[in-house]
Amino acid sequence: MQFQDQLSSISSYTSKLLRKRFGRGPRTCQTFANENYLVVYIRGFLSPMEEELLKQGESEHIEILRNAIIKPILEELKGIIHVIFQEDVAETYHDWNLPNYSGLLIFVLENQIHTSNEQLSFDIGRFEANIARISQLVQKIPDEINLFFLANQVLLVERKGILIPIEKALIDRGFGEELKMTKDELEKTYFHREGNFVDLFNKRIADIFIDWNFKEDKSLMGLIFNDR
C-alpha cells in the first residue's frame, strides 16, 4: 500500500468510528504524517445532541462528553496505526474547536514512518520568539520549543517545561481536567489574538489546537493553515 493510501485508510476509519460512536460522522477527515508524528484533522463534526447543547451554551458539557468518548476511539486508532505502519503509538493528544466544528487527533509514534523535506518558508527564530512571548503571557516561557512540519498545511509546536508551581499543585490535587479546559480556552484566545501568524507565514490560520501531557510537563500545539 502506498503511503498516501495508508493515510487515506486512517482517515476513512476515523470517520467511521466517529459516526459509530457519536451518531453522525464528520464532513471530512484528513490525515498527515511526517517523521514519527501522525495527525487526523477533522472538519464539519458535531453530533445532534452536541448541536443542541451548543445552542444552549453548554460547550463545557460537550468537552466533557467528548473527552470520555474519544478515549476508546484513540485506543482503537492506535491499533489501526500499528497494523498499517507496524509501529507502536507512544503518546496521543486531541483537541476540539467547537465554533469551527473541527478537531485534531495527534499520535506520536515510537519510530519514524515517513520522511519528507516539505516545509513552510518563514522566520523560525521570530516564530519561536513569538511562541515564547505568548506562552509567558499565560504561564511561563517554555524551557524548550521544537517544531515539526507535517505538510504545508500543518505545523506542530512542542513546548516543554511550561507548567508553573500553582498549576502543578492543582494537578497534584486532582484538578488536571479543569485546568486543561481553562488553559485550552485561554491559550487559544491569546495565540489567535497575539500570534501575528499572517505576518509570519503570509497565510491565514484555519485552526489552532492545543493539548498537554501534564505528567511530562509538555504541550503539543497544532497550527492548521488555510489550504488555499
Backbone bond lengths (Angstrom), bond angles and torsions (degrees), N, CA, C in turn:
res aa  C-N    CA-C-N  psi(-1)  N-CA   C-N-CA  omega(-1)  CA-C   N-CA-C  phi
1 M - - - 1.460 - - 1.522 110.03 -
2 Q 1.343 117.40 130.52 1.454 122.09 178.26 1.533 110.19 -67.83
3 F 1.353 115.24 156.60 1.463 120.40 -175.09 1.530 111.68 -57.57
4 Q 1.333 118.06 -46.60 1.465 120.29 -179.47 1.524 111.24 -64.70
5 D 1.309 117.15 -32.82 1.464 120.58 176.03 1.529 110.65 -66.93
6 Q 1.325 116.46 -36.57 1.465 120.57 176.75 1.526 110.76 -63.50
7 L 1.330 115.69 -43.61 1.469 119.61 178.73 1.523 110.87 -64.79
8 S 1.323 116.62 -40.21 1.466 120.83 178.99 1.525 111.15 -63.24
9 S 1.335 116.72 -35.85 1.461 120.72 178.16 1.523 110.93 -63.64
10 I 1.327 116.58 -41.09 1.466 120.65 178.68 1.520 110.17 -66.52
11 S 1.333 117.68 -41.23 1.466 121.17 177.62 1.522 110.71 -59.51
12 S 1.311 116.30 -46.57 1.463 121.58 -178.82 1.528 111.37 -63.58
13 Y 1.320 115.99 -43.24 1.459 120.01 -178.71 1.529 110.77 -66.81
14 T 1.342 116.71 -39.08 1.467 120.97 177.86 1.515 110.63 -61.70
15 S 1.314 116.71 -44.43 1.459 121.19 179.86 1.528 111.02 -60.41
16 K 1.323 116.79 -42.61 1.464 120.95 179.69 1.527 111.42 -66.00
17 L 1.332 116.91 -40.69 1.459 120.48 179.12 1.534 111.41 -63.40
18 L 1.321 116.71 -43.51 1.468 120.66 179.61 1.529 110.56 -64.00
19 R 1.323 115.81 -40.98 1.465 119.34 179.19 1.533 110.65 -64.10
20 K 1.333 115.99 -40.67 1.463 120.56 -179.64 1.526 111.34 -66.08
21 R 1.325 117.38 -42.30 1.469 121.23 -174.20 1.526 113.49 -82.25
22 F 1.345 116.94 -32.59 1.459 120.31 -174.34 1.523 114.18 -107.16
23 G 1.323 117.17 -11.43 1.452 119.21 179.81 1.512 114.27 88.30
24 R 1.300 117.14 -7.95 1.465 122.29 175.97 1.526 108.33 -151.75
25 G 1.294 116.54 131.37 1.456 120.60 -179.25 1.513 112.54 -89.32
26 P 1.331 117.59 169.43 1.467 121.61 178.86 1.521 111.74 -75.81
27 R 1.323 115.02 161.32 1.466 119.68 174.92 1.519 110.28 -67.63
28 T 1.343 116.32 -44.42 1.461 120.52 178.11 1.523 110.99 -143.85
29 C 1.320 115.28 150.65 1.467 123.07 169.05 1.523 107.06 -129.88
30 Q 1.333 116.61 129.03 1.456 121.31 175.95 1.521 108.91 -123.21
31 T 1.312 116.65 133.54 1.454 121.05 179.78 1.530 109.81 -112.72
32 F 1.333 115.14 132.92 1.461 122.47 178.65 1.523 108.02 -126.47
33 A 1.335 116.80 148.01 1.461 119.91 178.75 1.519 110.67 -152.25
34 N 1.312 114.94 144.20 1.462 121.95 172.55 1.521 107.92 -159.48
35 E 1.322 115.66 143.02 1.461 121.72 -175.54 1.527 108.68 53.48
36 N 1.345 118.63 -124.03 1.465 118.83 -179.89 1.533 112.72 -110.27
37 Y 1.343 115.94 29.69 1.466 121.27 176.59 1.516 110.26 -118.19
38 L 1.330 115.38 135.51 1.457 121.97 175.50 1.525 108.00 -134.28
39 V 1.331 117.05 130.67 1.460 120.57 179.82 1.520 109.65 -128.87
40 V 1.328 115.18 148.05 1.464 122.28 174.16 1.523 107.23 -117.74
41 Y 1.316 116.10 117.79 1.458 122.70 -179.95 1.526 108.37 -97.49
42 I 1.323 115.74 121.00 1.462 122.68 -173.13 1.524 109.45 -111.31
43 R 1.327 116.54 129.91 1.468 120.67 179.24 1.525 111.03 -129.85
44 G 1.327 114.63 152.51 1.460 119.95 178.41 1.511 112.80 65.54
45 F 1.352 116.76 46.33 1.463 119.98 -173.76 1.520 111.04 -125.07
46 L 1.332 116.32 113.15 1.461 123.20 173.50 1.524 107.08 -161.16
47 S 1.327 115.98 121.70 1.461 119.88 -178.14 1.532 109.97 -75.05
48 P 1.329 117.87 162.01 1.474 120.03 179.08 1.520 113.24 -55.93
49 M 1.329 117.54 -43.21 1.459 120.16 -179.98 1.529 110.67 -65.82
50 E 1.344 116.40 -41.20 1.459 120.29 179.37 1.523 110.78 -65.00
51 E 1.323 116.39 -35.16 1.461 120.83 178.90 1.527 110.66 -60.43
52 E 1.323 116.59 -41.70 1.467 120.56 178.09 1.518 111.08 -67.49
53 L 1.340 117.10 -42.00 1.464 120.43 178.42 1.526 111.33 -62.60
54 L 1.347 116.47 -38.85 1.459 120.36 179.99 1.525 110.48 -65.60
55 K 1.325 117.59 -39.02 1.469 121.43 178.05 1.523 111.14 -61.72
56 Q 1.341 116.11 -31.10 1.457 121.82 -179.33 1.533 112.45 -89.05
57 G 1.337 116.74 4.51 1.454 120.56 179.32 1.512 114.16 74.75
58 E 1.326 116.66 23.60 1.470 121.65 -177.16 1.524 111.60 -101.05
59 S 1.323 116.92 48.58 1.466 120.29 -177.63 1.530 112.00 -63.76
60 E 1.337 117.00 -30.76 1.467 119.89 -179.82 1.530 110.34 -63.66
61 H 1.344 116.84 -37.17 1.455 119.72 179.27 1.529 110.83 -68.10
62 I 1.325 116.55 -33.40 1.462 120.16 176.84 1.519 110.11 -64.34
63 E 1.338 116.25 -43.57 1.464 120.51 179.06 1.533 110.89 -59.58
64 I 1.333 116.76 -44.16 1.470 120.99 -179.78 1.524 110.13 -63.70
65 L 1.340 115.77 -43.54 1.467 120.75 179.60 1.522 111.19 -61.74
66 R 1.321 116.20 -46.61 1.470 119.86 -178.52 1.519 111.64 -65.78
67 N 1.325 116.86 -39.33 1.462 119.33 179.51 1.523 111.26 -59.44
68 A 1.346 116.17 -34.87 1.464 120.05 179.80 1.526 111.21 -74.59
69 I 1.330 116.87 -42.91 1.467 120.69 -174.89 1.525 112.01 -77.53
70 I 1.350 117.00 -30.74 1.464 119.65 -173.49 1.527 112.03 -72.64
71 K 1.320 118.36 -23.33 1.472 120.18 -177.06 1.528 112.82 -59.28
72 P 1.341 119.74 -50.96 1.469 118.06 177.61 1.529 112.91 -66.72
73 I 1.337 117.25 -27.84 1.462 120.37 176.59 1.525 109.85 -65.61
74 L 1.328 116.68 -44.61 1.463 120.58 178.30 1.526 111.10 -61.82
75 E 1.329 116.28 -40.15 1.463 120.02 179.03 1.527 110.87 -63.04
76 E 1.325 116.45 -41.79 1.461 119.67 179.63 1.522 111.00 -67.17
77 L 1.331 116.11 -39.51 1.466 119.73 178.86 1.524 111.59 -66.93
78 K 1.328 117.29 -33.57 1.469 120.04 175.16 1.525 110.23 -58.77
79 G 1.338 116.35 -40.19 1.455 119.96 177.99 1.521 111.94 -66.58
80 I 1.333 117.03 -40.11 1.462 121.52 178.86 1.524 110.56 -64.80
81 I 1.328 116.48 -42.65 1.464 120.62 179.40 1.529 110.24 -62.59
82 H 1.325 115.98 -39.60 1.474 119.48 178.57 1.532 111.01 -63.68
83 V 1.333 116.29 -42.30 1.466 120.51 179.80 1.525 110.91 -63.99
84 I 1.332 116.49 -42.72 1.468 120.53 -175.05 1.528 111.74 -75.80
85 F 1.333 117.49 -43.01 1.468 121.02 -173.70 1.525 114.27 -107.41
86 Q 1.340 116.79 -6.83 1.464 120.48 -178.42 1.529 111.59 58.13
87 E 1.337 115.51 38.29 1.461 121.66 177.41 1.522 109.40 -134.79
88 D 1.330 116.34 144.41 1.462 121.50 177.85 1.532 110.41 -84.94
89 V 1.326 115.12 150.09 1.462 121.89 176.65 1.520 108.67 -93.43
90 A 1.333 116.67 124.12 1.465 121.52 -178.44 1.520 112.17 -86.45
91 E 1.334 117.26 -38.09 1.462 121.58 -177.27 1.526 109.78 -145.18
92 T 1.333 115.30 152.62 1.464 120.56 173.52 1.533 109.49 -129.63
93 Y 1.310 115.49 145.56 1.460 122.96 175.82 1.526 107.45 -135.96
94 H 1.330 116.35 154.51 1.462 119.08 174.96 1.525 109.90 -156.83
95 D 1.326 115.01 153.14 1.456 120.24 177.26 1.524 108.32 -157.68
96 W 1.349 115.22 157.95 1.456 121.54 -176.66 1.523 109.89 -131.95
97 N 1.317 116.01 143.82 1.460 122.48 170.81 1.526 107.13 -115.57
98 L 1.322 115.84 92.83 1.462 120.73 -173.81 1.527 113.23 -60.58
99 P 1.349 119.39 -40.64 1.471 118.44 179.34 1.529 112.77 -60.56
100 N 1.345 116.73 -28.35 1.467 121.19 179.29 1.527 112.88 -94.65
101 Y 1.348 116.80 -2.91 1.462 121.41 -175.75 1.538 110.79 57.00
102 S 1.329 116.70 39.11 1.460 120.12 -173.76 1.523 111.12 -130.55
103 G 1.334 115.12 164.05 1.450 120.40 178.65 1.521 111.04 -157.04
104 L 1.325 115.97 164.30 1.464 121.12 178.80 1.526 108.89 -137.86
105 L 1.333 115.84 127.50 1.455 122.62 173.18 1.524 107.54 -107.55
106 I 1.325 117.15 128.36 1.465 121.96 -177.18 1.523 109.36 -119.31
107 F 1.336 115.88 128.96 1.454 121.83 178.15 1.528 108.74 -120.23
108 V 1.322 115.76 125.19 1.466 121.58 176.43 1.525 106.93 -101.69
109 L 1.331 116.49 116.75 1.459 121.37 -175.67 1.525 111.37 -92.60
110 E 1.318 114.69 157.11 1.465 120.49 -179.11 1.525 111.17 -63.49
111 N 1.333 117.32 -36.77 1.457 122.27 -177.65 1.522 110.53 -135.40
112 Q 1.323 115.83 166.50 1.455 120.76 -179.47 1.527 110.62 -69.81
113 I 1.331 115.34 141.93 1.457 120.48 177.00 1.525 111.85 -115.54
114 H 1.338 116.63 -11.32 1.462 119.55 -177.26 1.519 107.70 -163.23
115 T 1.313 116.14 148.69 1.460 120.86 176.56 1.515 109.43 -130.72
116 S 1.321 115.69 122.89 1.457 121.31 178.90 1.519 108.76 -134.46
117 N 1.311 116.36 140.22 1.469 121.20 177.86 1.521 112.33 -91.51
118 E 1.330 116.26 4.62 1.456 120.08 -179.60 1.524 110.01 -65.10
119 Q 1.342 116.62 127.29 1.457 121.59 -178.42 1.522 110.63 -143.44
120 L 1.324 113.54 156.67 1.449 119.65 171.08 1.518 108.81 -79.34
121 S 1.304 116.68 149.11 1.465 121.31 178.04 1.526 109.23 -100.10
122 F 1.337 115.86 112.53 1.465 120.59 179.70 1.521 109.26 -164.15
123 D 1.319 115.76 171.17 1.461 122.63 -179.99 1.535 108.15 -81.60
124 I 1.336 116.59 99.41 1.466 120.59 -175.05 1.530 111.32 -63.55
125 G 1.326 117.25 -41.52 1.463 120.58 -179.77 1.516 111.93 -60.89
126 R 1.305 116.28 -43.20 1.464 120.85 178.84 1.525 111.16 -65.77
127 F 1.343 115.71 -39.67 1.458 119.85 179.38 1.531 110.86 -65.01
128 E 1.322 117.48 -46.13 1.465 120.57 -179.29 1.532 110.65 -63.76
129 A 1.328 116.89 -36.93 1.471 120.44 176.85 1.525 110.07 -63.92
130 N 1.318 116.14 -36.53 1.456 121.18 178.73 1.533 110.80 -67.16
131 I 1.331 116.15 -42.33 1.463 121.13 177.37 1.529 110.05 -61.49
132 A 1.325 116.64 -43.94 1.466 121.18 179.32 1.524 111.17 -63.44
133 R 1.325 116.13 -42.77 1.470 120.61 -178.82 1.524 111.77 -63.05
134 I 1.321 117.01 -46.05 1.464 120.18 -178.19 1.528 110.62 -70.74
135 S 1.328 116.79 -37.48 1.465 119.89 176.64 1.520 110.73 -59.93
136 Q 1.311 116.80 -38.50 1.467 121.55 179.72 1.529 111.19 -66.64
137 L 1.333 117.46 -33.21 1.463 120.34 178.79 1.526 111.50 -62.82
138 V 1.332 116.22 -32.05 1.458 120.95 -176.40 1.525 111.76 -97.19
139 Q 1.347 117.64 -37.55 1.456 120.16 -175.89 1.534 110.74 -144.97
140 K 1.345 118.09 -82.16 1.451 121.90 178.64 1.519 109.28 -157.69
141 I 1.333 114.88 163.66 1.462 119.33 174.83 1.525 108.66 -67.30
142 P 1.331 118.74 129.21 1.467 120.16 179.97 1.523 111.50 -62.13
143 D 1.320 115.64 148.37 1.458 119.80 174.70 1.531 110.98 -67.79
144 E 1.330 115.95 -28.39 1.461 120.40 -175.91 1.526 109.64 -151.56
145 I 1.335 116.63 138.76 1.461 122.69 176.49 1.523 108.24 -126.75
146 N 1.336 116.51 127.72 1.466 121.61 178.45 1.521 109.58 -128.61
147 L 1.326 116.32 142.77 1.460 122.06 -178.83 1.522 110.20 -114.98
148 F 1.343 115.21 141.26 1.460 121.38 178.99 1.526 108.56 -134.92
149 F 1.322 116.06 121.34 1.464 121.78 -178.78 1.526 109.35 -94.83
150 L 1.314 116.35 123.86 1.455 119.77 176.95 1.519 111.62 -102.16
151 A 1.323 116.02 -25.02 1.462 122.43 177.85 1.519 106.41 -176.01
152 N 1.325 116.36 173.52 1.459 119.04 176.19 1.519 112.16 -62.60
153 Q 1.324 115.60 -15.40 1.464 120.20 -178.01 1.525 112.78 -97.76
154 V 1.338 117.48 -14.99 1.470 120.60 -171.41 1.522 111.49 -133.34
155 L 1.326 115.58 128.74 1.458 122.53 175.32 1.522 108.55 -130.80
156 L 1.333 117.10 126.23 1.458 122.00 175.25 1.524 109.44 -101.04
157 V 1.325 115.15 137.72 1.468 122.08 178.69 1.527 107.84 -120.33
158 E 1.322 116.09 117.57 1.463 121.07 176.77 1.525 108.60 -99.99
159 R 1.335 115.32 127.58 1.470 120.84 175.30 1.522 108.70 -118.19
160 K 1.325 115.85 127.81 1.459 121.24 178.45 1.526 109.92 -114.86
161 G 1.332 115.97 143.88 1.456 120.45 179.27 1.517 111.81 69.67
162 I 1.344 116.62 61.17 1.473 119.93 -176.15 1.528 113.28 -118.06
163 L 1.326 118.07 -10.71 1.459 120.20 -176.52 1.524 111.69 -80.13
164 I 1.327 115.67 138.35 1.463 120.98 175.66 1.532 108.27 -97.21
165 P 1.348 118.71 163.33 1.469 121.20 -173.95 1.530 114.72 -53.81
166 I 1.330 118.05 -40.85 1.471 118.92 -177.54 1.526 110.81 -66.99
167 E 1.341 116.96 -32.82 1.468 120.06 177.31 1.527 110.21 -68.32
168 K 1.318 116.82 -41.92 1.460 120.57 178.32 1.530 110.82 -62.30
169 A 1.339 116.41 -37.49 1.462 120.51 178.64 1.525 111.17 -66.32
170 L 1.336 117.28 -40.39 1.459 121.26 178.18 1.525 110.89 -64.42
171 I 1.331 116.28 -40.12 1.469 120.79 178.43 1.527 110.06 -63.91
172 D 1.345 116.57 -43.55 1.464 120.99 179.61 1.528 111.58 -63.09
173 R 1.341 116.83 -27.69 1.472 121.51 -179.23 1.528 112.28 -89.81
174 G 1.340 116.21 4.54 1.454 119.10 175.43 1.513 115.94 90.44
175 F 1.328 117.58 16.96 1.458 121.16 -179.26 1.533 112.13 -104.88
176 G 1.338 115.87 29.56 1.454 120.07 -176.94 1.520 113.89 -62.26
177 E 1.340 117.56 -43.47 1.462 120.59 -178.01 1.522 111.39 -66.48
178 E 1.330 116.08 -42.05 1.471 119.62 177.88 1.525 110.75 -63.80
179 L 1.320 116.26 -40.30 1.458 120.57 178.42 1.522 110.75 -64.17
180 K 1.325 116.58 -42.01 1.459 120.55 -178.61 1.526 111.27 -62.63
181 M 1.323 117.30 -42.91 1.462 120.69 -179.99 1.524 111.32 -65.19
182 T 1.331 116.67 -38.37 1.466 120.90 179.03 1.523 111.08 -68.42
183 K 1.342 115.82 -45.03 1.462 120.48 179.88 1.524 111.12 -64.46
184 D 1.326 116.05 -37.86 1.461 120.69 -178.57 1.526 110.78 -58.31
185 E 1.304 116.13 -52.67 1.467 120.52 -178.72 1.526 111.44 -65.31
186 L 1.333 116.59 -43.50 1.462 121.05 -176.82 1.528 111.75 -66.31
187 E 1.327 116.59 -48.51 1.467 119.76 -177.04 1.530 111.80 -64.77
188 K 1.324 116.95 -43.62 1.460 119.13 -178.87 1.525 111.35 -64.66
189 T 1.327 116.67 -35.07 1.472 119.99 175.84 1.522 110.37 -61.31
190 Y 1.329 116.64 -45.91 1.463 120.69 -179.12 1.524 111.92 -67.70
191 F 1.325 117.31 -41.84 1.466 119.07 -178.49 1.526 111.34 -68.15
192 H 1.320 117.67 -36.72 1.466 120.04 176.48 1.525 110.63 -66.51
193 R 1.340 115.98 -41.93 1.465 120.52 -173.44 1.521 112.71 -81.24
194 E 1.330 117.13 -36.82 1.460 121.27 -172.13 1.535 114.37 -107.30
195 G 1.321 116.71 -3.72 1.460 119.70 -169.93 1.513 116.55 -69.63
196 N 1.328 117.78 -28.91 1.474 121.59 -176.14 1.531 111.66 52.44
197 F 1.332 116.66 38.05 1.456 120.36 -173.77 1.522 113.37 -69.50
198 V 1.314 116.86 -31.97 1.468 119.29 179.05 1.524 109.80 -62.52
199 D 1.334 116.97 -41.90 1.470 120.63 178.05 1.523 111.42 -66.20
200 L 1.333 116.64 -36.60 1.455 120.51 -177.14 1.525 112.82 -73.92
201 F 1.320 116.37 -41.04 1.461 120.67 -171.98 1.521 114.06 -109.02
202 N 1.319 116.18 -12.62 1.464 120.51 -172.79 1.532 110.22 58.58
203 K 1.320 115.35 30.95 1.461 123.15 177.31 1.521 108.32 -142.17
204 R 1.302 115.46 150.21 1.458 119.89 176.42 1.526 110.06 -87.43
205 I 1.332 115.81 146.88 1.454 122.24 177.36 1.518 109.09 -86.91
206 A 1.327 116.11 124.52 1.462 120.07 176.52 1.527 110.72 -83.43
207 D 1.334 116.91 -37.57 1.463 121.81 -176.47 1.519 110.63 -154.38
208 I 1.326 115.23 148.39 1.464 122.29 170.27 1.524 107.26 -125.51
209 F 1.327 116.03 128.51 1.463 121.74 178.59 1.524 109.08 -124.16
210 I 1.346 116.19 141.33 1.470 120.50 -179.06 1.525 109.28 -140.08
211 D 1.323 116.12 134.56 1.462 121.11 172.01 1.522 108.15 -141.51
212 W 1.343 116.31 163.27 1.461 121.46 -173.26 1.519 111.20 -129.74
213 N 1.306 114.95 150.12 1.458 123.61 166.43 1.522 105.40 -113.46
214 F 1.325 116.06 92.70 1.458 120.04 -174.67 1.518 112.15 -64.10
215 K 1.325 116.27 -34.10 1.463 119.81 -178.94 1.522 111.08 -61.96
216 E 1.330 116.78 -39.11 1.461 121.73 -179.74 1.523 112.59 -94.05
217 D 1.341 117.17 -0.50 1.464 122.75 -178.59 1.537 111.30 53.62
218 K 1.319 114.51 55.53 1.459 118.71 177.15 1.527 110.42 -148.01
219 S 1.318 114.84 164.12 1.454 121.70 -178.46 1.519 109.45 -138.43
220 L 1.330 115.52 148.55 1.457 121.44 170.92 1.523 108.23 -118.11
221 M 1.315 114.90 128.68 1.455 121.52 176.89 1.518 108.99 -116.86
222 G 1.328 116.79 131.31 1.454 121.71 177.54 1.518 111.16 -107.67
223 L 1.316 116.63 122.09 1.469 122.00 174.81 1.516 107.53 -101.87
224 I 1.326 116.22 123.22 1.460 122.08 177.62 1.516 108.35 -110.21
225 F 1.330 116.30 120.47 1.453 121.41 -178.63 1.528 110.63 -94.38
226 N 1.313 116.43 149.42 1.453 119.99 174.01 1.520 108.90 -56.03
227 D 1.331 116.56 134.41 1.467 119.27 -175.70 1.520 112.51 -88.39
228 R 1.315 116.05 14.44 1.468 118.74 175.38 1.519 109.88 -146.73
